[in-house]
Amino acid sequence: MSRHIYPPARLLVPAILLAALLHAQSVRAEVRIAGVADAVRVDARDAPIEEVLAALGQSFGLRYRSTASLDRKVTETYEGSLPRVVRRLLEGYDFILKTQSGTVEVVVIGTAKPGDAGAAAVAPVRRGRSD
């Protein structure tokens, strides 16, 4: 009767691959949104910016469009008003943020070039006064 003795490497490699697979599945992108538009809390874990914006759109009606890739992943907690959270989320991008009658709309133009003083442009909305 012949017995096979497996070298440790033959057993170790499948074990390492299985552990890596299980770890990869446990580290999935996650976005949690809480609060109201004046006091938003976003917990993002390894989530693409586009996914975070989409979640904000579902929760608060945020509208966005972009000519830039929004696949940069973020792992951070953002808190504040909806416009403030969006500005922090889009740091490093050139964008226009418009708020009007409780609606927030964002147009992402591209990534900011190194040395740009202000990456974000905010379109102010005047209410109730005519100058």
N, C-alpha and C positions, 0 to 999 in steps of 0.2 A: 504494500500500500504506500503510495507516494503522497507526501504532504508538501503543499506549496507554502513557502514562507514569503510573504510579500514585503518588499522593502518599505520602510516607513514613508518614503516619498510617494509611493503609489496610493497610500491611504490618505496622506496629508493633502495632496493636491485637490481631490474631490471635496474634502472637508473645507478647505479654504474657499473654493469656488461656491459651495453652498452657503457659507457664512457671508461672502460678499453679495450674493444674490439676495439673501434675507435682509441684509443691511440696506441695500439699494432700494428694496421695496418699502422699508420702514421710513426712509428719508424722502418723502414725497412732498411736492409743493403743497402749501396750505395757505389759505387766506381766510381770516375771520374778521367780520365787520360787526361793530356794535355801536349803539348810540343813535343820535339824531344828527341832522345836517350841521347844527351849530356846535355839536360836541361828538365828533366821530372818533372811534378807536379802530385802527386797522392793525391786526397782527399778521404779518406776512412771514412765511418761512420758505425760503428757497423758491419763491414764486416769481415768474416773469412779470414785469411791470404791466404788460397788457392784461394779464389775468387779474391783477389787482384793480386796474381801471374798470374791467368788465364787472367785477364784483361790486365796485362802487356804483356802477351804472344800474345794476340790478337792485341795489339797496336804496339809492338816493336819486336815481334818474340822471346821473352824470352822463353827458354825451361827450364822446371823444372821437377824434380821427387823427391819423398820423401818416406822414410820409416817411418817417424814420422807423427803424426796427425797434420794437419795444420788448425784446426778448431778454434784456439784462435782468438777472435774478436779484431779488432783494430778500434780506432776512432782517426785519426791523419792525418796531412798533411805532406807529404814527398816531398822534393825538392832536386834536384841535378842530377848528371848523373845517368843513369840506374843502373850501378853497385852499386853506393852509395845508391840509394833508396832501392835496394834489400837488401843490408847489414843492413840498418836501420830497414827495415821491419822484417828481420829475427833475430833481436837481441833476445837472449835467446835460440837460436837453434844452433846446430853444423851443419855446412854446408860447402860445397866447391863451390866456385864461379869461373867460368872460362870464360874469355873473349878472343875471337879470331876472327879476321877479322869482327868486328862489331856484332858478335853474342855473346849473353850472355847465359850461361847455369849454372843452379844451381842444386846441389844435396843436399837435406836436409837429414842428417843422423839421427838426433834425437834432443832432447832438451838438452841444456847444463846443466851439473851438477853444483850444487852450488859450488863456489870456483874456477871454471875454469877461467883461466886468459883471454883466448881469445876464444870466442864462434865461431868466423868466421875464416875460413881458405880460403885464396885467392890463387889461382893457377896463378902465374905470367906467362905472355907470352912474350918471347923475340922476338924482331923483328929486322931484318936487321943486326944483329951482330952475329958473331960466335966466341966464346971465346975458 
